[in-house]
């Protein structure tokens, strides 16, 4: 993400939870709990936002959670303290991850790559910081395969990107382009949302 992304999300932070739509979070809760239930080892969580997803994490884990916006992280801090484990918050750009190669066993995202300005670079950074055979697990807004929903998402994106996410990203294709092996894709809500499970290949 660029400095303009940081500014956009800093401005959005005070009203983020109102437009993050708690009703939608409740509808998505079962998918997120299922995805996050597999957390193990050294875990990196991208785009912490205000910490709304922390409630879905299994207890007793040690997690590094990053966000480009210091204002988002300020609001996430009380939720991080309430988590029954350890969540370490850091301000960081997904396109410039300040971690050593092969630092993590797993990386999780939650409606993140609809907002990253350079998604392929962000995914390559994730691949770098994952250990060989490490896993990338994502819950993401993506473009739909189905008409008229795909047309609607394309039409909405020029407006939505000004305030937050792009709704028509081909994220599954981008994950493959970044060098991951896609293991499984689960499609939700007319293919507008997807759970993506991918693996960093082991060098031969």
C-alpha positions in Angstrom: 0.0 0.0 0.0 1.1 3.5 -0.7 1.1 6.6 1.6 -2.2 7.5 0.0 -3.6 4.2 1.1 -2.4 4.9 4.6 -4.2 8.3 4.5 -7.4 6.8 3.1 -7.6 4.3 5.9 -6.6 6.7 8.6 -9.6 8.9 7.4 -11.9 5.9 7.3 -11.0 4.6 10.8 -13.5 6.7 12.8 -16.5 5.5 10.8 -15.1 2.1 9.7 -17.2 0.0 12.0 -20.4 1.7 10.8 -19.7 0.9 7.2 -18.1 -2.5 7.9 -21.7 -3.5 8.5 -22.0 -5.6 11.7 -24.8 -7.5 10.1 -22.5 -8.6 7.3 -19.8 -9.5 9.9 -22.4 -11.7 11.7 -23.3 -13.4 8.4 -19.6 -14.1 7.7 -18.7 -15.2 11.2 -19.1 -18.9 10.5 -16.7 -18.8 7.6 -14.1 -16.8 9.5 -14.3 -19.0 12.5 -13.8 -22.1 10.3 -10.8 -20.5 8.5 -9.1 -19.2 11.7 -9.7 -22.4 13.6 -6.6 -23.8 11.9 -4.2 -21.2 13.3 -1.0 -22.8 14.5 2.7 -22.1 14.7 3.9 -18.5 13.9 1.0 -16.6 12.5 0.8 -13.3 10.6 -2.6 -11.6 10.2 -2.8 -8.9 7.6 -5.0 -5.7 7.7 -6.1 -5.9 11.4 -8.3 -2.9 10.9 -10.1 -2.1 14.2 -9.7 -5.7 15.4 -13.3 -6.9 14.5 -11.9 -10.3 13.4 -10.0 -10.9 16.7 -13.2 -12.3 18.2 -13.1 -15.2 15.7 -9.5 -16.3 16.5 -9.1 -19.5 18.5 -7.7 -18.8 22.0 -4.2 -19.4 23.2 -2.3 -18.4 20.0 0.5 -15.9 19.4 -0.3 -13.7 16.4 1.4 -10.8 14.7 -1.3 -8.5 13.3 -0.4 -5.6 11.0 -2.2 -2.6 9.4 -1.0 0.3 7.3 -3.1 2.7 9.4 -2.1 3.8 12.9 -5.6 5.1 13.5 -7.0 1.6 12.8 -4.4 0.0 15.1 -5.3 2.5 17.9 -8.8 1.3 17.8 -7.8 -2.4 17.5 -5.6 -2.2 20.7 -8.3 -2.8 23.3 -9.6 -5.8 21.4 -6.0 -7.2 21.1 -5.7 -6.8 24.9 -8.9 -8.7 25.5 -7.9 -11.7 23.3 -7.1 -14.8 25.3 -3.6 -15.2 23.9 -1.1 -12.7 22.5 -1.8 -10.4 19.6 1.2 -8.1 18.7 0.1 -5.1 16.7 2.5 -3.5 14.2 2.0 -0.7 11.7 3.3 -2.0 8.4 2.6 -2.0 4.6 1.9 -5.4 3.1 3.9 -4.4 0.1 7.0 -3.8 2.3 6.9 -6.4 5.0 9.7 -5.8 7.5 10.1 -9.5 8.4 13.0 -11.9 7.6 12.4 -14.5 4.9 10.6 -17.6 6.1 9.5 -16.0 9.4 6.0 -17.4 9.5 4.2 -20.8 9.3 0.9 -19.2 8.3 -0.5 -16.0 6.9 -4.2 -15.0 7.2 -6.1 -12.3 5.4 -9.7 -11.1 5.8 -11.1 -8.8 3.2 -7.6 -7.5 2.7 -6.7 -7.9 -1.0 -9.7 -5.9 -2.2 -7.9 -2.9 -0.7 -4.2 -3.4 -1.4 -3.1 -1.0 -4.1 -0.5 -3.4 -5.5 -1.9 -6.9 -4.8 0.7 -8.9 -6.7 3.6 -7.3 -4.9 1.8 -7.8 -1.5 1.3 -11.5 -2.3 4.9 -11.9 -3.3 5.9 -10.3 0.0 3.7 -12.9 1.8 5.4 -15.7 -0.1 8.8 -14.4 0.9 8.0 -14.3 4.7 6.3 -17.7 4.7 8.5 -20.7 5.3 8.6 -23.4 2.5 5.4 -25.4 2.7 3.8 -22.6 4.8 0.1 -21.7 4.2 -1.8 -18.7 3.0 -5.4 -18.6 4.1 -7.7 -15.9 2.9 -11.3 -14.7 3.2 -11.7 -12.2 0.4 -14.1 -10.1 -1.7 -13.5 -11.0 -5.3 -15.0 -10.7 -8.7 -17.9 -13.1 -9.3 -18.2 -15.6 -12.1 -21.9 -15.0 -12.4 -23.8 -12.5 -14.4 -25.3 -10.0 -13.4 -23.2 -9.9 -10.2 -19.9 -9.6 -12.0 -21.3 -6.7 -14.0 -22.6 -5.0 -10.9 -19.2 -5.4 -9.2 -17.3 -3.9 -12.1 -19.8 -1.0 -12.2 -19.5 -0.3 -8.4 -15.7 -0.5 -8.2 -14.8 3.0 -9.6 -16.8 4.5 -6.7 -15.9 2.0 -4.0 -12.2 2.3 -4.5 -12.3 6.0 -3.6 -13.5 5.1 -0.1 -12.2 1.6 0.5 -12.2 -1.7 -1.4 -12.2 -2.7 -5.0 -15.0 -5.2 -5.5 -13.8 -6.9 -8.7 -10.3 -8.3 -8.0 -9.3 -11.6 -9.6 -7.6 -12.7 -6.3 -7.4 -16.4 -7.0 -5.5 -15.7 -10.2 -3.2 -13.3 -8.4 -2.4 -15.8 -5.8 -1.2 -18.3 -8.5 0.7 -15.5 -10.3 2.6 -14.8 -7.0 3.9 -18.3 -7.0 1.5 -20.1 -4.6 0.0 -23.5 -5.1 -3.8 -23.0 -4.7 -5.1 -26.0 -2.7 -8.8 -25.1 -2.3 -11.3 -22.4 -3.2 -14.7 -22.2 -1.4 -17.3 -19.8 -3.0 -19.8 -17.9 -0.9 -22.6 -15.5 -1.6 -22.9 -15.9 -5.4 -19.1 -16.2 -5.7 -18.6 -12.6 -4.4 -16.7 -13.9 -1.4 -14.2 -16.7 -1.4 -12.2 -18.7 1.1 -8.8 -19.4 -0.5 -6.3 -21.9 0.8 -2.8 -21.9 -0.8 0.7 -23.2 -0.1 4.2 -21.9 -0.7 5.9 -24.7 -2.6 9.0 -26.4 -1.3 12.1 -25.6 -3.5 13.4 -28.7 -5.3 
